Amino acid sequence: MEPIFIIGIAGRSGTHYLKQLLKKHQDVQVSLLNREDHFVSELNYLELYVKNISYFWKRNDKEHEEKIVKNLKKGLGDGIIKSIHTKEQTKYFLLNTPYTHNIHLFKEYFPDKKLIIITRNAKDLVESGVRSKFWNYEEGFELWNRSAKRIIEFKNKNKDNFLIVKYEDLFLNTENELKKIFEYLNIKSDKYPFETLNKIPVQGSSDAKNEKKTWEYKNIKSNENFRPLTRAEKWGTIRKWRFNWKCGKNSFLLNYKDAIIKNYPLYYFINFILDVILSIYKIKLSLKHIIKKYYTK
């Protein structure tokens, strides 16, 4: 059995949705862990381990040392994969996390393993996270932009054996996108029950509310009122400007065709002032934390 790693550009990107879709194929199943696993996002700790122990190996044969380090990283990755159990034997099992941290290390620890990266428009993703109280707008913009940059750098460095899927395409053209994924995984589309697609519940949507009208992580039925691609339709001008300022360039590079505003003095002035205000606010928070830590004991 081989893993399929699903990595999302950030929370609210649709990793659970993709997982729900894929596990209905008879050649794919979830692991007994069946949660966000963070195997890739925490690879920096393994990287530190390898760096520390390989320090003691240093000799004159650099090529030999590099080969040992390469084999060690692959062995550690193989060990992680072998530790995952499943109910049945199928071709693939799913591993997922909505974080791109340490994605640059993926090929070193999991060479030749299948990787699906799912992206989502920054505006809808950030708005969804705000409604779910995951972050505020500024935090969401910064989170998305940093993650988009990691994906772009990974894409430029690695030319094959990974697939980037846009949440929007998956939602609007589910059957066609799944067929593309199955082709990448080298499994047959005719084994998939496409007739059941409209019965798959929506998991973790920002539309999910409890009796107190606050967000709650749960499954809801998909209907005509579920509109994940129009989350930001009521944004005002300033918020759209902040999106462009923070995320516009990388949105364009990830093939989201949101306009990048240029040569507009008021746009630059307002964003500059807001950046200054936010920087002052962050400095004040840092000072408050330092004072609380060292002078209130």
ChimeraX commands (.cxc) that place a marker at each C-alpha (Angstrom):
marker #1 position 0.00,0.00,0.00 radius 0.5
marker #1 position 1.15,3.50,-0.81 radius 0.5
marker #1 position 0.17,6.82,0.75 radius 0.5
marker #1 position -1.48,9.74,-0.99 radius 0.5
marker #1 position -0.38,12.93,0.74 radius 0.5
marker #1 position -2.95,15.74,0.56 radius 0.5
marker #1 position -1.62,19.16,1.54 radius 0.5
marker #1 position -3.81,22.26,1.59 radius 0.5
marker #1 position -2.71,25.82,1.05 radius 0.5
marker #1 position -4.20,26.62,4.48 radius 0.5
marker #1 position -7.13,25.72,6.68 radius 0.5
marker #1 position -10.46,26.04,4.85 radius 0.5
marker #1 position -8.86,24.92,1.58 radius 0.5
marker #1 position -10.87,21.73,1.09 radius 0.5
marker #1 position -8.53,18.94,2.21 radius 0.5
marker #1 position -11.37,17.18,4.02 radius 0.5
marker #1 position -13.63,17.58,0.99 radius 0.5
marker #1 position -11.03,16.00,-1.28 radius 0.5
marker #1 position -10.47,13.23,1.25 radius 0.5
marker #1 position -14.21,12.51,1.41 radius 0.5
marker #1 position -14.31,12.28,-2.38 radius 0.5
marker #1 position -11.25,10.07,-2.84 radius 0.5
marker #1 position -12.06,7.53,-0.15 radius 0.5
marker #1 position -15.14,6.43,-2.08 radius 0.5
marker #1 position -12.88,4.84,-4.70 radius 0.5
marker #1 position -12.42,1.14,-4.02 radius 0.5
marker #1 position -8.63,1.43,-4.40 radius 0.5
marker #1 position -8.38,4.19,-1.76 radius 0.5
marker #1 position -9.08,4.21,1.95 radius 0.5
marker #1 position -8.37,6.29,5.02 radius 0.5
marker #1 position -5.90,5.18,7.66 radius 0.5
marker #1 position -6.99,4.21,11.16 radius 0.5
marker #1 position -5.57,7.55,12.26 radius 0.5
marker #1 position -8.18,9.28,10.05 radius 0.5
marker #1 position -7.20,12.76,11.21 radius 0.5
marker #1 position -4.97,15.56,10.02 radius 0.5
marker #1 position -1.61,13.87,10.43 radius 0.5
marker #1 position 0.94,16.73,10.11 radius 0.5
marker #1 position 3.62,14.32,8.91 radius 0.5
marker #1 position 4.95,16.86,6.41 radius 0.5
marker #1 position 4.35,20.08,8.35 radius 0.5
marker #1 position 6.53,18.86,11.24 radius 0.5
marker #1 position 9.44,17.52,9.17 radius 0.5
marker #1 position 11.69,20.30,10.47 radius 0.5
marker #1 position 12.19,18.26,13.64 radius 0.5
marker #1 position 13.46,15.27,11.67 radius 0.5
marker #1 position 15.62,17.62,9.64 radius 0.5
marker #1 position 17.22,18.92,12.84 radius 0.5
marker #1 position 17.77,15.35,14.04 radius 0.5
marker #1 position 19.52,14.40,10.79 radius 0.5
marker #1 position 21.61,17.56,10.86 radius 0.5
marker #1 position 22.72,16.98,14.46 radius 0.5
marker #1 position 23.72,13.35,14.11 radius 0.5
marker #1 position 25.35,13.75,10.69 radius 0.5
marker #1 position 27.62,16.39,12.25 radius 0.5
marker #1 position 29.53,13.54,13.94 radius 0.5
marker #1 position 30.05,11.71,10.66 radius 0.5
marker #1 position 31.99,14.41,8.87 radius 0.5
marker #1 position 35.07,13.08,7.15 radius 0.5
marker #1 position 36.74,13.80,3.84 radius 0.5
marker #1 position 34.37,11.85,1.58 radius 0.5
marker #1 position 31.56,14.38,1.14 radius 0.5
marker #1 position 29.80,12.37,-1.56 radius 0.5
marker #1 position 29.67,9.31,0.67 radius 0.5
marker #1 position 28.27,11.35,3.57 radius 0.5
marker #1 position 25.59,12.92,1.39 radius 0.5
marker #1 position 24.49,9.47,0.22 radius 0.5
marker #1 position 24.15,8.26,3.82 radius 0.5
marker #1 position 22.12,11.36,4.74 radius 0.5
marker #1 position 19.87,10.87,1.72 radius 0.5
marker #1 position 19.25,7.22,2.63 radius 0.5
marker #1 position 18.62,8.14,6.26 radius 0.5
marker #1 position 15.95,10.68,5.33 radius 0.5
marker #1 position 14.21,8.20,3.05 radius 0.5
marker #1 position 14.41,5.56,5.78 radius 0.5
marker #1 position 12.80,7.89,8.30 radius 0.5
marker #1 position 10.03,8.67,5.82 radius 0.5
marker #1 position 9.49,4.98,5.11 radius 0.5
marker #1 position 9.29,4.35,8.84 radius 0.5
marker #1 position 6.50,6.91,9.20 radius 0.5
marker #1 position 4.54,5.34,6.37 radius 0.5
marker #1 position 4.98,1.79,7.74 radius 0.5
marker #1 position 3.66,2.91,11.13 radius 0.5
marker #1 position 0.25,3.75,9.62 radius 0.5
marker #1 position -2.38,1.02,9.79 radius 0.5
marker #1 position -5.50,0.51,7.71 radius 0.5
marker #1 position -8.54,-1.75,7.96 radius 0.5
marker #1 position -8.05,-3.34,4.56 radius 0.5
marker #1 position -5.41,-3.78,1.90 radius 0.5
marker #1 position -5.92,-1.40,-1.01 radius 0.5
marker #1 position -3.59,0.35,-3.43 radius 0.5
marker #1 position -3.59,3.66,-1.55 radius 0.5
marker #1 position -4.40,5.21,1.80 radius 0.5
marker #1 position -4.91,8.91,2.51 radius 0.5
marker #1 position -2.85,11.27,4.63 radius 0.5
marker #1 position -3.82,14.92,4.82 radius 0.5
marker #1 position -3.06,18.22,6.48 radius 0.5
marker #1 position -4.04,21.80,5.54 radius 0.5
marker #1 position -0.55,23.21,6.02 radius 0.5
marker #1 position 2.35,23.71,3.62 radius 0.5
marker #1 position 5.02,24.11,6.29 radius 0.5
marker #1 position 8.15,22.14,5.32 radius 0.5
marker #1 position 6.75,21.12,1.96 radius 0.5
marker #1 position 10.23,21.85,0.58 radius 0.5
marker #1 position 11.42,18.75,2.49 radius 0.5
marker #1 position 8.75,16.43,1.07 radius 0.5
marker #1 position 10.83,14.94,-1.74 radius 0.5
marker #1 position 13.75,14.24,0.60 radius 0.5
marker #1 position 11.73,12.18,3.08 radius 0.5
marker #1 position 9.03,10.81,0.78 radius 0.5
marker #1 position 10.61,10.49,-2.68 radius 0.5
marker #1 position 8.33,9.02,-5.35 radius 0.5
marker #1 position 5.26,9.24,-3.09 radius 0.5
marker #1 position 2.05,10.71,-4.45 radius 0.5
marker #1 position 1.35,14.32,-3.45 radius 0.5
marker #1 position -1.80,16.34,-4.14 radius 0.5
marker #1 position -1.71,20.02,-3.26 radius 0.5
marker #1 position -5.08,21.73,-3.04 radius 0.5
marker #1 position -5.33,25.51,-3.39 radius 0.5
marker #1 position -8.22,27.90,-2.90 radius 0.5
marker #1 position -8.85,31.52,-3.81 radius 0.5
marker #1 position -7.43,33.69,-1.03 radius 0.5
marker #1 position -10.54,35.82,-0.68 radius 0.5
marker #1 position -12.96,32.94,-0.12 radius 0.5
marker #1 position -10.52,31.02,2.07 radius 0.5
marker #1 position -9.79,34.01,4.32 radius 0.5
marker #1 position -13.45,34.92,4.63 radius 0.5
marker #1 position -14.31,31.31,5.51 radius 0.5
marker #1 position -11.63,31.33,8.22 radius 0.5
marker #1 position -12.89,34.62,9.64 radius 0.5
marker #1 position -16.44,33.27,9.87 radius 0.5
marker #1 position -15.10,30.16,11.62 radius 0.5
marker #1 position -13.04,32.37,13.98 radius 0.5
marker #1 position -9.76,30.79,12.84 radius 0.5
marker #1 position -8.10,34.18,12.20 radius 0.5
marker #1 position -8.81,37.82,11.45 radius 0.5
marker #1 position -8.47,39.23,7.93 radius 0.5
marker #1 position -4.87,40.38,8.26 radius 0.5
marker #1 position -3.75,37.07,9.77 radius 0.5
marker #1 position -5.59,35.18,7.05 radius 0.5
marker #1 position -4.01,37.20,4.25 radius 0.5
marker #1 position -0.51,36.69,5.67 radius 0.5
marker #1 position -1.08,32.97,6.25 radius 0.5
marker #1 position -2.39,32.39,2.72 radius 0.5
marker #1 position 0.37,34.43,1.09 radius 0.5
marker #1 position 3.21,32.67,2.92 radius 0.5
marker #1 position 1.71,29.32,2.04 radius 0.5
marker #1 position 1.20,30.29,-1.60 radius 0.5
marker #1 position 4.84,31.29,-1.79 radius 0.5
marker #1 position 5.90,27.85,-0.50 radius 0.5
marker #1 position 3.77,26.13,-3.12 radius 0.5
marker #1 position 5.16,28.29,-5.91 radius 0.5
marker #1 position 8.74,27.60,-4.82 radius 0.5
marker #1 position 8.01,23.87,-4.57 radius 0.5
marker #1 position 6.43,23.88,-8.02 radius 0.5
marker #1 position 9.41,25.68,-9.54 radius 0.5
marker #1 position 11.89,23.30,-7.96 radius 0.5
marker #1 position 10.03,20.03,-8.61 radius 0.5
marker #1 position 8.71,19.40,-12.08 radius 0.5
marker #1 position 6.89,16.08,-11.72 radius 0.5
marker #1 position 5.14,13.51,-9.52 radius 0.5
marker #1 position 2.81,15.93,-7.79 radius 0.5
marker #1 position -0.55,17.39,-8.70 radius 0.5
marker #1 position -2.03,20.80,-7.89 radius 0.5
marker #1 position -5.82,20.89,-7.68 radius 0.5
marker #1 position -7.88,24.04,-7.32 radius 0.5
marker #1 position -10.80,23.78,-4.89 radius 0.5
marker #1 position -12.92,25.83,-7.27 radius 0.5
marker #1 position -12.43,23.34,-10.12 radius 0.5
marker #1 position -13.07,20.43,-7.78 radius 0.5
marker #1 position -16.32,21.97,-6.57 radius 0.5
marker #1 position -17.64,23.08,-9.97 radius 0.5
marker #1 position -16.41,20.15,-12.10 radius 0.5
marker #1 position -16.09,17.37,-9.56 radius 0.5
marker #1 position -16.27,14.41,-11.90 radius 0.5
marker #1 position -13.73,15.77,-14.41 radius 0.5
marker #1 position -11.29,16.77,-11.67 radius 0.5
marker #1 position -11.56,13.38,-10.00 radius 0.5
marker #1 position -10.79,11.70,-13.31 radius 0.5
marker #1 position -7.64,13.81,-13.60 radius 0.5
marker #1 position -6.65,12.77,-10.10 radius 0.5
marker #1 position -7.31,9.09,-10.84 radius 0.5
marker #1 position -5.15,9.35,-13.94 radius 0.5
marker #1 position -2.34,10.80,-11.81 radius 0.5
marker #1 position -2.79,7.97,-9.29 radius 0.5
marker #1 position -2.98,5.39,-12.07 radius 0.5
marker #1 position -6.29,3.95,-10.87 radius 0.5
marker #1 position -9.43,3.34,-12.93 radius 0.5
marker #1 position -12.23,5.89,-13.00 radius 0.5
marker #1 position -14.84,3.22,-13.74 radius 0.5
marker #1 position -14.38,1.91,-10.20 radius 0.5
marker #1 position -15.75,5.16,-8.76 radius 0.5
marker #1 position -19.45,5.67,-7.88 radius 0.5
marker #1 position -19.90,9.05,-9.53 radius 0.5
marker #1 position -23.67,8.79,-9.08 radius 0.5
marker #1 position -23.18,9.33,-5.32 radius 0.5
marker #1 position -21.33,12.65,-5.57 radius 0.5
marker #1 position -24.34,14.75,-4.61 radius 0.5
marker #1 position -24.77,12.68,-1.44 radius 0.5
marker #1 position -21.37,13.50,0.02 radius 0.5
marker #1 position -21.80,15.77,3.07 radius 0.5
marker #1 position -19.89,18.99,3.50 radius 0.5
marker #1 position -17.40,18.59,6.33 radius 0.5
marker #1 position -16.23,21.54,8.44 radius 0.5
marker #1 position -17.84,24.31,6.37 radius 0.5
marker #1 position -18.00,27.82,7.84 radius 0.5
marker #1 position -21.76,27.52,7.23 radius 0.5
marker #1 position -22.01,24.87,9.94 radius 0.5
marker #1 position -23.66,26.46,12.98 radius 0.5
marker #1 position -24.88,25.10,16.29 radius 0.5
marker #1 position -28.03,26.10,18.19 radius 0.5
marker #1 position -26.27,29.24,19.45 radius 0.5
marker #1 position -25.58,30.31,15.84 radius 0.5
marker #1 position -21.82,29.98,16.31 radius 0.5
marker #1 position -19.52,27.89,14.11 radius 0.5
marker #1 position -19.17,24.20,14.93 radius 0.5
marker #1 position -17.12,21.54,13.16 radius 0.5
marker #1 position -19.66,19.09,11.79 radius 0.5
marker #1 position -21.08,17.65,8.59 radius 0.5
marker #1 position -23.85,19.47,6.76 radius 0.5
marker #1 position -25.81,18.60,3.65 radius 0.5
marker #1 position -24.89,20.33,0.43 radius 0.5
marker #1 position -27.76,22.32,-1.10 radius 0.5
marker #1 position -28.40,25.39,-3.23 radius 0.5
marker #1 position -27.59,27.63,-0.25 radius 0.5
marker #1 position -24.08,26.24,0.05 radius 0.5
marker #1 position -22.00,28.73,-1.97 radius 0.5
marker #1 position -18.31,28.40,-1.02 radius 0.5
marker #1 position -17.12,30.30,-4.10 radius 0.5
marker #1 position -18.85,33.56,-3.17 radius 0.5
marker #1 position -17.70,33.98,0.41 radius 0.5
marker #1 position -16.13,37.38,-0.25 radius 0.5
marker #1 position -18.80,38.84,-2.54 radius 0.5
marker #1 position -19.78,41.52,-0.01 radius 0.5
marker #1 position -16.26,42.79,0.61 radius 0.5
marker #1 position -15.80,46.53,0.44 radius 0.5
marker #1 position -13.14,48.38,-1.51 radius 0.5
marker #1 position -10.58,48.64,1.30 radius 0.5
marker #1 position -10.68,44.92,2.05 radius 0.5
marker #1 position -10.26,44.12,-1.64 radius 0.5
marker #1 position -7.30,46.47,-1.70 radius 0.5
marker #1 position -5.76,44.68,1.29 radius 0.5
marker #1 position -6.23,41.36,-0.47 radius 0.5
marker #1 position -4.46,42.69,-3.55 radius 0.5
marker #1 position -1.69,44.23,-1.44 radius 0.5
marker #1 position -1.06,41.05,0.52 radius 0.5
marker #1 position -1.96,38.25,-1.87 radius 0.5
marker #1 position -2.36,39.65,-5.37 radius 0.5
marker #1 position 0.99,38.65,-6.85 radius 0.5
marker #1 position 0.96,35.06,-5.61 radius 0.5
marker #1 position -2.74,34.70,-6.49 radius 0.5
marker #1 position -1.81,35.50,-10.06 radius 0.5
marker #1 position 1.10,33.03,-10.00 radius 0.5
marker #1 position -1.25,30.29,-8.81 radius 0.5
marker #1 position -3.53,31.05,-11.77 radius 0.5
marker #1 position -6.18,32.97,-9.90 radius 0.5
marker #1 position -7.00,35.88,-12.17 radius 0.5
marker #1 position -7.79,38.50,-9.55 radius 0.5
marker #1 position -6.68,41.92,-10.71 radius 0.5
marker #1 position -3.49,43.36,-9.27 radius 0.5
marker #1 position -3.95,47.11,-8.87 radius 0.5
marker #1 position -1.09,49.22,-10.20 radius 0.5
marker #1 position -0.30,52.93,-10.37 radius 0.5
marker #1 position -3.10,53.98,-8.09 radius 0.5
marker #1 position -1.76,56.47,-5.50 radius 0.5
marker #1 position -4.63,56.22,-3.01 radius 0.5
marker #1 position -4.36,52.41,-3.03 radius 0.5
marker #1 position -0.66,52.56,-2.17 radius 0.5
marker #1 position -1.11,55.29,0.43 radius 0.5
marker #1 position -3.89,53.52,2.35 radius 0.5
marker #1 position -2.10,50.17,2.35 radius 0.5
marker #1 position 1.13,51.80,3.49 radius 0.5
marker #1 position -0.65,53.53,6.39 radius 0.5
marker #1 position -2.39,50.30,7.39 radius 0.5
marker #1 position 0.94,48.43,7.33 radius 0.5
marker #1 position 2.47,51.06,9.63 radius 0.5
marker #1 position -0.44,50.81,12.05 radius 0.5
marker #1 position -0.23,47.01,12.09 radius 0.5
marker #1 position 3.54,47.11,12.64 radius 0.5
marker #1 position 3.09,49.40,15.63 radius 0.5
marker #1 position 0.39,47.12,16.99 radius 0.5
marker #1 position 2.66,44.04,16.64 radius 0.5
marker #1 position 5.52,45.86,18.39 radius 0.5
marker #1 position 3.23,46.79,21.27 radius 0.5
marker #1 position 2.08,43.20,21.60 radius 0.5
marker #1 position 5.67,41.96,21.62 radius 0.5
marker #1 position 6.67,44.48,24.29 radius 0.5
marker #1 position 3.65,43.57,26.37 radius 0.5
marker #1 position 4.59,39.89,26.14 radius 0.5
marker #1 position 8.20,40.60,27.15 radius 0.5
marker #1 position 7.14,42.74,30.10 radius 0.5
marker #1 position 4.65,40.14,31.26 radius 0.5
marker #1 position 7.23,37.34,30.95 radius 0.5
marker #1 position 10.18,38.98,32.70 radius 0.5
marker #1 position 8.81,41.66,34.99 radius 0.5
marker #1 position 5.63,40.26,36.50 radius 0.5
marker #1 position 7.07,37.22,38.29 radius 0.5
marker link #1:1,2 radius 0.2
marker link #1:2,3 radius 0.2
marker link #1:3,4 radius 0.2
marker link #1:4,5 radius 0.2
marker link #1:5,6 radius 0.2
marker link #1:6,7 radius 0.2
marker link #1:7,8 radius 0.2
marker link #1:8,9 radius 0.2
marker link #1:9,10 radius 0.2
marker link #1:10,11 radius 0.2
marker link #1:11,12 radius 0.2
marker link #1:12,13 radius 0.2
marker link #1:13,14 radius 0.2
marker link #1:14,15 radius 0.2
marker link #1:15,16 radius 0.2
marker link #1:16,17 radius 0.2
marker link #1:17,18 radius 0.2
marker link #1:18,19 radius 0.2
marker link #1:19,20 radius 0.2
marker link #1:20,21 radius 0.2
marker link #1:21,22 radius 0.2
marker link #1:22,23 radius 0.2
marker link #1:23,24 radius 0.2
marker link #1:24,25 radius 0.2
marker link #1:25,26 radius 0.2
marker link #1:26,27 radius 0.2
marker link #1:27,28 radius 0.2
marker link #1:28,29 radius 0.2
marker link #1:29,30 radius 0.2
marker link #1:30,31 radius 0.2
marker link #1:31,32 radius 0.2
marker link #1:32,33 radius 0.2
marker link #1:33,34 radius 0.2
marker link #1:34,35 radius 0.2
marker link #1:35,36 radius 0.2
marker link #1:36,37 radius 0.2
marker link #1:37,38 radius 0.2
marker link #1:38,39 radius 0.2
marker link #1:39,40 radius 0.2
marker link #1:40,41 radius 0.2
marker link #1:41,42 radius 0.2
marker link #1:42,43 radius 0.2
marker link #1:43,44 radius 0.2
marker link #1:44,45 radius 0.2
marker link #1:45,46 radius 0.2
marker link #1:46,47 radius 0.2
marker link #1:47,48 radius 0.2
marker link #1:48,49 radius 0.2
marker link #1:49,50 radius 0.2
marker link #1:50,51 radius 0.2
marker link #1:51,52 radius 0.2
marker link #1:52,53 radius 0.2
marker link #1:53,54 radius 0.2
marker link #1:54,55 radius 0.2
marker link #1:55,56 radius 0.2
marker link #1:56,57 radius 0.2
marker link #1:57,58 radius 0.2
marker link #1:58,59 radius 0.2
marker link #1:59,60 radius 0.2
marker link #1:60,61 radius 0.2
marker link #1:61,62 radius 0.2
marker link #1:62,63 radius 0.2
marker link #1:63,64 radius 0.2
marker link #1:64,65 radius 0.2
marker link #1:65,66 radius 0.2
marker link #1:66,67 radius 0.2
marker link #1:67,68 radius 0.2
marker link #1:68,69 radius 0.2
marker link #1:69,70 radius 0.2
marker link #1:70,71 radius 0.2
marker link #1:71,72 radius 0.2
marker link #1:72,73 radius 0.2
marker link #1:73,74 radius 0.2
marker link #1:74,75 radius 0.2
marker link #1:75,76 radius 0.2
marker link #1:76,77 radius 0.2
marker link #1:77,78 radius 0.2
marker link #1:78,79 radius 0.2
marker link #1:79,80 radius 0.2
marker link #1:80,81 radius 0.2
marker link #1:81,82 radius 0.2
marker link #1:82,83 radius 0.2
marker link #1:83,84 radius 0.2
marker link #1:84,85 radius 0.2
marker link #1:85,86 radius 0.2
marker link #1:86,87 radius 0.2
marker link #1:87,88 radius 0.2
marker link #1:88,89 radius 0.2
marker link #1:89,90 radius 0.2
marker link #1:90,91 radius 0.2
marker link #1:91,92 radius 0.2
marker link #1:92,93 radius 0.2
marker link #1:93,94 radius 0.2
marker link #1:94,95 radius 0.2
marker link #1:95,96 radius 0.2
marker link #1:96,97 radius 0.2
marker link #1:97,98 radius 0.2
marker link #1:98,99 radius 0.2
marker link #1:99,100 radius 0.2
marker link #1:100,101 radius 0.2
marker link #1:101,102 radius 0.2
marker link #1:102,103 radius 0.2
marker link #1:103,104 radius 0.2
marker link #1:104,105 radius 0.2
marker link #1:105,106 radius 0.2
marker link #1:106,107 radius 0.2
marker link #1:107,108 radius 0.2
marker link #1:108,109 radius 0.2
marker link #1:109,110 radius 0.2
marker link #1:110,111 radius 0.2
marker link #1:111,112 radius 0.2
marker link #1:112,113 radius 0.2
marker link #1:113,114 radius 0.2
marker link #1:114,115 radius 0.2
marker link #1:115,116 radius 0.2
marker link #1:116,117 radius 0.2
marker link #1:117,118 radius 0.2
marker link #1:118,119 radius 0.2
marker link #1:119,120 radius 0.2
marker link #1:120,121 radius 0.2
marker link #1:121,122 radius 0.2
marker link #1:122,123 radius 0.2
marker link #1:123,124 radius 0.2
marker link #1:124,125 radius 0.2
marker link #1:125,126 radius 0.2
marker link #1:126,127 radius 0.2
marker link #1:127,128 radius 0.2
marker link #1:128,129 radius 0.2
marker link #1:129,130 radius 0.2
marker link #1:130,131 radius 0.2
marker link #1:131,132 radius 0.2
marker link #1:132,133 radius 0.2
marker link #1:133,134 radius 0.2
marker link #1:134,135 radius 0.2
marker link #1:135,136 radius 0.2
marker link #1:136,137 radius 0.2
marker link #1:137,138 radius 0.2
marker link #1:138,139 radius 0.2
marker link #1:139,140 radius 0.2
marker link #1:140,141 radius 0.2
marker link #1:141,142 radius 0.2
marker link #1:142,143 radius 0.2
marker link #1:143,144 radius 0.2
marker link #1:144,145 radius 0.2
marker link #1:145,146 radius 0.2
marker link #1:146,147 radius 0.2
marker link #1:147,148 radius 0.2
marker link #1:148,149 radius 0.2
marker link #1:149,150 radius 0.2
marker link #1:150,151 radius 0.2
marker link #1:151,152 radius 0.2
marker link #1:152,153 radius 0.2
marker link #1:153,154 radius 0.2
marker link #1:154,155 radius 0.2
marker link #1:155,156 radius 0.2
marker link #1:156,157 radius 0.2
marker link #1:157,158 radius 0.2
marker link #1:158,159 radius 0.2
marker link #1:159,160 radius 0.2
marker link #1:160,161 radius 0.2
marker link #1:161,162 radius 0.2
marker link #1:162,163 radius 0.2
marker link #1:163,164 radius 0.2
marker link #1:164,165 radius 0.2
marker link #1:165,166 radius 0.2
marker link #1:166,167 radius 0.2
marker link #1:167,168 radius 0.2
marker link #1:168,169 radius 0.2
marker link #1:169,170 radius 0.2
marker link #1:170,171 radius 0.2
marker link #1:171,172 radius 0.2
marker link #1:172,173 radius 0.2
marker link #1:173,174 radius 0.2
marker link #1:174,175 radius 0.2
marker link #1:175,176 radius 0.2
marker link #1:176,177 radius 0.2
marker link #1:177,178 radius 0.2
marker link #1:178,179 radius 0.2
marker link #1:179,180 radius 0.2
marker link #1:180,181 radius 0.2
marker link #1:181,182 radius 0.2
marker link #1:182,183 radius 0.2
marker link #1:183,184 radius 0.2
marker link #1:184,185 radius 0.2
marker link #1:185,186 radius 0.2
marker link #1:186,187 radius 0.2
marker link #1:187,188 radius 0.2
marker link #1:188,189 radius 0.2
marker link #1:189,190 radius 0.2
marker link #1:190,191 radius 0.2
marker link #1:191,192 radius 0.2
marker link #1:192,193 radius 0.2
marker link #1:193,194 radius 0.2
marker link #1:194,195 radius 0.2
marker link #1:195,196 radius 0.2
marker link #1:196,197 radius 0.2
marker link #1:197,198 radius 0.2
marker link #1:198,199 radius 0.2
marker link #1:199,200 radius 0.2
marker link #1:200,201 radius 0.2
marker link #1:201,202 radius 0.2
marker link #1:202,203 radius 0.2
marker link #1:203,204 radius 0.2
marker link #1:204,205 radius 0.2
marker link #1:205,206 radius 0.2
marker link #1:206,207 radius 0.2
marker link #1:207,208 radius 0.2
marker link #1:208,209 radius 0.2
marker link #1:209,210 radius 0.2
marker link #1:210,211 radius 0.2
marker link #1:211,212 radius 0.2
marker link #1:212,213 radius 0.2
marker link #1:213,214 radius 0.2
marker link #1:214,215 radius 0.2
marker link #1:215,216 radius 0.2
marker link #1:216,217 radius 0.2
marker link #1:217,218 radius 0.2
marker link #1:218,219 radius 0.2
marker link #1:219,220 radius 0.2
marker link #1:220,221 radius 0.2
marker link #1:221,222 radius 0.2
marker link #1:222,223 radius 0.2
marker link #1:223,224 radius 0.2
marker link #1:224,225 radius 0.2
marker link #1:225,226 radius 0.2
marker link #1:226,227 radius 0.2
marker link #1:227,228 radius 0.2
marker link #1:228,229 radius 0.2
marker link #1:229,230 radius 0.2
marker link #1:230,231 radius 0.2
marker link #1:231,232 radius 0.2
marker link #1:232,233 radius 0.2
marker link #1:233,234 radius 0.2
marker link #1:234,235 radius 0.2
marker link #1:235,236 radius 0.2
marker link #1:236,237 radius 0.2
marker link #1:237,238 radius 0.2
marker link #1:238,239 radius 0.2
marker link #1:239,240 radius 0.2
marker link #1:240,241 radius 0.2
marker link #1:241,242 radius 0.2
marker link #1:242,243 radius 0.2
marker link #1:243,244 radius 0.2
marker link #1:244,245 radius 0.2
marker link #1:245,246 radius 0.2
marker link #1:246,247 radius 0.2
marker link #1:247,248 radius 0.2
marker link #1:248,249 radius 0.2
marker link #1:249,250 radius 0.2
marker link #1:250,251 radius 0.2
marker link #1:251,252 radius 0.2
marker link #1:252,253 radius 0.2
marker link #1:253,254 radius 0.2
marker link #1:254,255 radius 0.2
marker link #1:255,256 radius 0.2
marker link #1:256,257 radius 0.2
marker link #1:257,258 radius 0.2
marker link #1:258,259 radius 0.2
marker link #1:259,260 radius 0.2
marker link #1:260,261 radius 0.2
marker link #1:261,262 radius 0.2
marker link #1:262,263 radius 0.2
marker link #1:263,264 radius 0.2
marker link #1:264,265 radius 0.2
marker link #1:265,266 radius 0.2
marker link #1:266,267 radius 0.2
marker link #1:267,268 radius 0.2
marker link #1:268,269 radius 0.2
marker link #1:269,270 radius 0.2
marker link #1:270,271 radius 0.2
marker link #1:271,272 radius 0.2
marker link #1:272,273 radius 0.2
marker link #1:273,274 radius 0.2
marker link #1:274,275 radius 0.2
marker link #1:275,276 radius 0.2
marker link #1:276,277 radius 0.2
marker link #1:277,278 radius 0.2
marker link #1:278,279 radius 0.2
marker link #1:279,280 radius 0.2
marker link #1:280,281 radius 0.2
marker link #1:281,282 radius 0.2
marker link #1:282,283 radius 0.2
marker link #1:283,284 radius 0.2
marker link #1:284,285 radius 0.2
marker link #1:285,286 radius 0.2
marker link #1:286,287 radius 0.2
marker link #1:287,288 radius 0.2
marker link #1:288,289 radius 0.2
marker link #1:289,290 radius 0.2
marker link #1:290,291 radius 0.2
marker link #1:291,292 radius 0.2
marker link #1:292,293 radius 0.2
marker link #1:293,294 radius 0.2
marker link #1:294,295 radius 0.2
marker link #1:295,296 radius 0.2
marker link #1:296,297 radius 0.2
view
